[in-house]
Each structure stands twice: as C-alpha cells, then as structure tokens.
Amino acid sequence: MIKKAAKTLIPATILTIIGVAFSGQASALVDTPWGPDRTTFTWSNPATYATFNSITDNPQLGDERNFVRIREYKDGETYKDEVTLERGKTYEVYIYYHNNADAHDVGKTAIGIADGAAVKSTFPATVKKGEKAIANATIFASDTDPLEVWDGAYMVASEDLYLRYVPGTAIIHNGGELNGQSIGPDYLFGEGALLGYNKFSGILPGCNEYAGYITYQIFADAPDFNVEKSVISDSNIVKAGDEVTFKVRYENTGTMDQLNVVIRDILPDKLEYIAGSTLLYNNNFLDGKSVNDDIIAEAGMNIGDYAGGNGWAEIVYSAKVKDNAYCGDTITNSALISTTDGNKTAEANLAVNPEGCNPAPTSEELPSEIVNTGPLEIVLATIIILGIGGGGFYLYRTHHALKVVEDEVSGKKTN
C-alpha cells in the first residue's frame, strides 16, 4: 500500500494567495484510506489526459494521492493526517484537487479538460471513544481516468462524540474568481459540488494554475449533565411532623442542547409530599415559577429544554416527615433526572433526631404471634368464642358436657 507523506498541500501560487499553514515536509508515514490504484506521474512528466491527484512529487503537496487533511481550527495548528477529537472544539477538513493533464500539450484541450468535475465529502455523525473515524472526500468527473479518486483523514475520539457541520464554512480556494466562495453543503455532502475556476461550471483545465482546495469545519459535540440534591431547610436532623425543603439542581455541562428534560422525586415511605410546594428556577425563571405536582408522578415532570454549556434548572419542593419515622432512622430521598442522553440520580439524607422523636415499637407492643394449638385447645377456644358471641349461650355449659367433648377428642367414649 502506498503511504501518505506529511507534506504541504497547496501549489505555491495558491499558498501565496491564501496563506494557509501546513505541517512540515519531514514526518513519519501513515496508512490512509485512499484509492483507487492508478497510474502516477511526476511534476516534470505530467499526464497526457485528464486525471486527478496522481502526481507523486508535487513541490508543495508531495504525493497528491494524499489530498485530504484535517486540523484543529485555531491559530498555529497545521493540517495533518490524523487528529484527536475533543468535545467543544472545531476541526477543519482540507480537500486538495488538481487536474494533472500537461498544460503545454493537452491541458486546455478537450483531451485534458475535466468535464463535470465535482467533489463530495462525508464524515460520521457519531464517533465512539477510542474509535478511528474518517473524514473522506471523492473528486470525480465524467471524462477523467480514473473517473473518481478518494482519500480521507483520521479522527480519533477521546470520548463518545457527535460531529456536526458548522454552517457556512464550506469554502473553495483557488486563483480565480471563485476564490473564497461558499459551497452549498447539500451538494458537498450529497451528490457533489461542481468545481471550476471563475464559476462553478464543472469545467477544470489541466495545469497547476487551475488547482485549488476546499475547506469546511466540523464541531465535536458531547452530551453531559450534572445532578445534585440537597436539603435547604435549617437542618437535616428531623422528627415526625417536621416539614423539609429539598432542592435538585440540574446543569447541562455538555456541548449539546438537551430537550424535554424530566425530573421525578422518588419519595420514601417516611415522607409525604406537600401539594403545591414545587417551584422551578432556570435561565428563564430566575425568580422561580410555581409548577404542578407532577414531580412525584410516575412519569415525572417535564422541565423543558436546556442549552449546552449554560443551561440549568433548580427544582425546590417540600415534604412532611410522617409518624412512622422513628428514632435513629436515616431517611433517603432520591431524585431522577431523565434526558435523551441518559439518566442520573441524586440523593439527600435526613437523620431522625434521637431526642423528642417517636421510639420504634418494642416487641411487646407488636401483635403477638398465634401459638400452636392442639385439638383440645381449638375446641376450648371455640367454646369460649361461642359463649362470648352468643351472649350467654348455654351449649356445653355443664361439666358433664365438657367432659364428653374431652373424651371424644381423646378417643374415649362416655356412657
């Protein structure tokens, strides 16, 4: 496989006009997703027909088969074969194009002119942590040999990321009137955007004079959020009958908007929600807004949409400590925040005051266990129940009658 050489990517005339920075000419070689295998040429011996990016010793580019690069978009960064993606950062993809037909012999004739010349590009919408993804580009025409060529640059994610095109950043750069013009993303990321020199005609003569490059930017998005729960009453030490106020704080700490965020409070058995007590604070309601009681509903309460990086909400509500909160109990109250990017929980604990609180019931105060009884005890119990229930019922009230029953139970027979 041919290796990519890390060399500058623009012919000298365009480099002078545009002033774009590139990596140095000496670097290690890396494998790249280029293709197809094709006849190659040199700067001193160009092609005798229209063909794209097949010169192996371009003075500025090196091997033109390596025509896609990428860099972090900031001052001093150079284009490379590979970058590590980080959340919240912008990256710029570079795509070089050059019809290699000999300018002196055939470059501006029907044989050397590329007709229907266009470029298209792709990049993944998501990249998993550690995954090596590719920003790819294909240059093609109706009369070149081969009809299309392609290459790509690698992107390695430091975490799970979403990639999105930055609107308005697809630009063509060349020495003609098209220099600096925008390219429609529907074309660039679709069936292809036409190339040209003074207009987007798809006509591209052979010669370094008509070479150029496309740039566009992508942004690395990552969803993330924090959830915290706290007690904002005077103390988290309570007793039965006390009212306690809780606060749940949600913050969108990622770079993506989170829509239809839902909160649900999961009350333990020893707390009772106080109806009408919930207030919502966020970017739009700095002074708080009274909301319904859906916070304790099974489906929770939708608290709205929150922008990446600065969206936040605080939900404040109250609950009453029930009579079954006993001395020494720890009461744990949980809140669940649900988003399209996952769920998180947070907890707040209350300690039941050992002084002045309800003591836990002793074993004597608990219902007695039913003792195991034999046949005689069952009969006697029946007699007592019937006696009480009948209000002076006389059945079995004599000693003799009772003895009969005892004998029958024990298997004896009385005459």
N, C-alpha and C positions, 0 to 999 in steps of 0.2 A: 504494500500500500504506500502511496505517496504520502509524505509527511508535510505538515504545514510549517512553513518557515515564518518566524515572527519578524516581519519586515514592514516598512511603512507602506501605506495602502493607496496613495494618490499620485498620479503623474505630477511631475514638478510644476507644470503650468497651473494646474488646479490647486495644488498645495500652496502656491504663492498667492492665488486669488482668495482662497478660503481661510488659510492659516489654521488648519486642524492639526492637533497633536497626535502622534502615533508612538508606539513602543519602538525601542531601539532595534537595530538590524541584527544584533547578535543575541540569540536566545535559544533555549532548548526546543527541540522539535516535538510536536504532539500530534496524536492521531486526530483526524477530523472527519465529519460526515460529508465528504464532497463526492461529486460524480458528474457525469459518468466518466469511465476511462475514455480518453480521446487523444487524437494527435496533438502533440505540443509543438510550440515554436519558440523562437528566441527574439530578442529585441532587434537584432541585426538581420534576422531571417523570418519575417512575419508570414502570415498565412496568405495564400493566393485566392482565398474565398472568404466569405463572411463566416466568422466563428467568434464565440465569446470566451474571454478569460482563459486563454490557453497558452499564453506566453509565460515561460518559466523564469525569466530573468529581468522582469520589469525593474528599471533602476530605482523606482520608488516603492513598488509593491513586493518585489521578489516573485514568487510563484503566484500567478494570477488565479490559480485554482483555489487558493486561499483568499476568497473575496468577501467573506463575512466576518466581522469582528464585533466586539462589544466592550463597553467600559461603564464604570460608574459615572454618572453625569455630574461632574464637578470640576473646578479648576485644577489643572495639573494632572488629571487622570488620562492615561493613554488607552488606545484600543488594544484589546487582547483577544486571544483565542478562548479564554475562559475567565469567568468572574464568580465570586461567591456572593449570592444574593442575601441581602439583609432587609428586614422589614423597614418600611418608611423611606427607602432610598429609591432613586430614579436611575435607570440604566439606559444607555443609548446604543442602539444597534446600527452598524455601518455595513452598507452593501455596495461594493465597487462593480462597475460594468465597463467593458472595453471591447469593441469590435476589432479583432486583430488583423483584419484584411490590410494588406500592404497599401499604404496611402499613395505611393508613387505609381503603382501599376493598376490595381483594381479597386482600391479602397473607396473611390467615389463613382464607380461604375455599377451597373446592375448586378454584376457578379459579387462585388464587395459590399454593397449596401444591405444592411439588415432591415427587412421589412416586417412590420408588425412587432417590433421589438418592445418587450414589456418585462416587468419584474413583479414578482409576488413574494410574500413573506408569511411565515407562521411562527407563533410561539405558543407554549402551553398556557392554559388558563390557571392551572394549579401545579405546584411543584412540592413534592414531599421532602421532608428533612433528609439530607444526605443524597437525594436523587440528583443525577446529572441530566438536566433537560437541555433542549436545543432550540435556539432561535435560528430558523432556517430561511434561506432565500433561494428562489429559482429565477434565472434570467432566460428568456426564450424569445423566439421569432419564428416566422413562417418559412424562412429560406436559409437558415444557418445550418452548419454541420458541426456538432450535433444540433438538433432543434432546441434543446434546452440544456442548461448546466445548473448545478446547485451546490451549495455549501452551507455550513452552519457554524455557530459558535456555542460553546457550552456554558451552562448556568448551573451552579451547584447551590442548593438551598441550605441555609443554616438552620431553618425550621420550616414547618409547613407554611407555604405561602400561596397567595393568589397573585397572578400577574395581570395587569390591565394596561392597555394602550393609553398614553397621555394624549388627549385630543389636541389636534393642530400641530403635532410635532413631526409628521411625515413630510420631509423636505427633499427636493432634488438640488444637487450642487453640480454645476458644470461651468464651462467657459462661455456659454451662450446666454440668450435672453431668458431662459428658463431658470437660471441660477437663483436659488432662494425661494422658488415657487412651492406652494403646498401640493401634496399629493393626497387625493381622496382615500381615506382608509378603507372604504368599501371596495375600492379597486385593489389597493395594495394587499389587503388581507383577504381578497376574494379571487376573482379570475385573473387579476393582473392589472397593473397601471402602466399605460403606454410611456415609453421613453422618447427622447427627442433632444434637439439642440436649442432651437429657438421657440418651439412649441411642441406640445405633446402629440406628435404625429405618428409615432411608431417607426419613423424613418431614422436610421442611425448609420451614417457612413463609416467606413473603416479609417482608423487613424487615431492616435493619441489625443488629437485636438478635440475629438467628439466624446472622449471618455468622461466619466463622471461618477457620482456616487449618491446613494440615498441614505438618509438617516431618519430614525424615529426613536421615540422614547417609550419605555415601559416602567411602570411603578410596581414595587413589591409591597403588596398588602398582607397584613396578618391580623386576624380577629383575636381579640383578647379582652378580658374584663376582670375586675376585682369585685368581691362582695364582702362586706363586713357587717357584723351585727353587734349592737351594744345596748346596755341599759342606761337610759338617760334620766332615771329617777335619782333621788338623793343617794340611794344605796341599793345594792343588790342583795342586801340581807332583809328578808321579808317574813311576815307571818300571815296566817289566814285572814282574809278580809282586806289586805293591802291592795292598792292599785299600783301597777308598774307600767312605765312607758318604755317602749323599745324603739330603736332606730336601726333601719337597714340602709346601708349606703352601697350603691352600685356605681361603678365607674367604667366607662368604655376606654380601656387603655390601649386597644389595638389601633390599626390604621383604617379599619373598615367601619362603616355605619352598621349599627345593629337595629333591626326593625322589630316592632311588636314584642318588646321585652316584657316578660311576665314575672310577677312575684307572687309567692304563696307562703303564708305563715302556717307552720305545722305546730299547732298548739298541743302541749301535753295535757294529760288528764287533770292536772292540778291547777290549770289556768283556764280562765273564761274570758273570751274576747269581749271588750266593751263596745257595743254597737255605736257606730257613728264617730269613732275616735280616730280614724285614719286620715292623715294629711300627707300630701305629696309635694315635695320640693324638687325642682330641677332647673335647667337653664332657662326655661320659660316661666317658671313659677318660683321666683326667688323668695317670696314671702309665704309660700305654701298655699295649697289648694285642698279643700275638703273633697274627699272622694268616697265612693261607695264601700261596702263591706266585703267586696269580692276577695280581699286578701286572704280570708280564711276559707273561701270556696275551694272545692276540689280542683277546679280548673285555674284557680288563681286570678290575679288582676292584671290586665294589660296596662302598663305604664307608659307606652309609647315608643318612639324611635329616638336613637341617640347617636350622635356623630362620633366618628373615630377620633381618639385623641383628647377630646374635651367634653364629651357627653357624660352627664352624671345625673343621679337621682338619689334623694333620701326619702324614705317612707317611714313615718312616725305613727305609732298606734299604741293603744293601752290595753291591758288585761288585768283581771282581778284574780288574786290568789284564792283558791277555793278552800273549803273547810277540811278537805282531805289532805292538806299539806301539813305534815307532822314534823315535830322537832328533829332537826338534823337532816332533813330531806335536801337533796340537790335537785332543783327543777331546771331542766334543759329545754330551751325554746329554740326551734330551728326555723330558718327562712330559706326558701329555694328560689333562685333566680334562673329563669329559663330563657335561652336565646336560640336563634337558628344555628349558632356556632357552639352550642353545648350548654350544660347546666352546671351551676355551682351552688353550694350550700354554705351557710354560716350559722353559728350558734351563739347564744348568750345564756349564762347560767345564773340562777338565783339560789341563795342559801337560806333555808328556813331558820329563823332565829331560835336558838335553844332556850331563850328566856321569853316567857309570855306566849308561847306557842302551844298548839294542840299536841299533847303527847300521843304517841302511837298507841292504839288499843292493846291491852295486855291479853294474855291467853285466857284469863278468867272472864274477860269482857267479850271474848269472841263466842259465837254459838258453840255449844257443847257438841261433842261427837255423839252419835247414836251408838249405844253399847250393843254388843252382840247378845242376843236373847235366844233362849231355848223355847220349846213348845209351851211349857208351863207359864213362863213369863209372858208369852204372847197372849195366852188365854186370860191371864190375870189382868193384863193391860186392857184387853178387850172388855172385860167385866167392868173395870173402872171407867173406861170411856163410855160404855153403855149406861153405867149408873149415873155418870155426870150428865151425859147427853139426854137421858130420859127423864131427868128431874125427879128422882125417887123411884125409878123403875125397879120392880121387885124381883126380877129374874135372878136366880142364883143368890138370893139374899140369905138363904139359910145355910147353916153349917153343913147339913146333910147334902144339900145340893152341890155345895162347893166340893165336898169330898167325892161325890160322884164324878165330877169333872176331873179331879186329880187322878182318880183311879183309871178313868178312861184314857187319860194322857199317858199314864204309866203302864197301861196294858192290863190293869186289874179289872175285875168285874165285881160290882157290889150287888148283894141280894136285897 
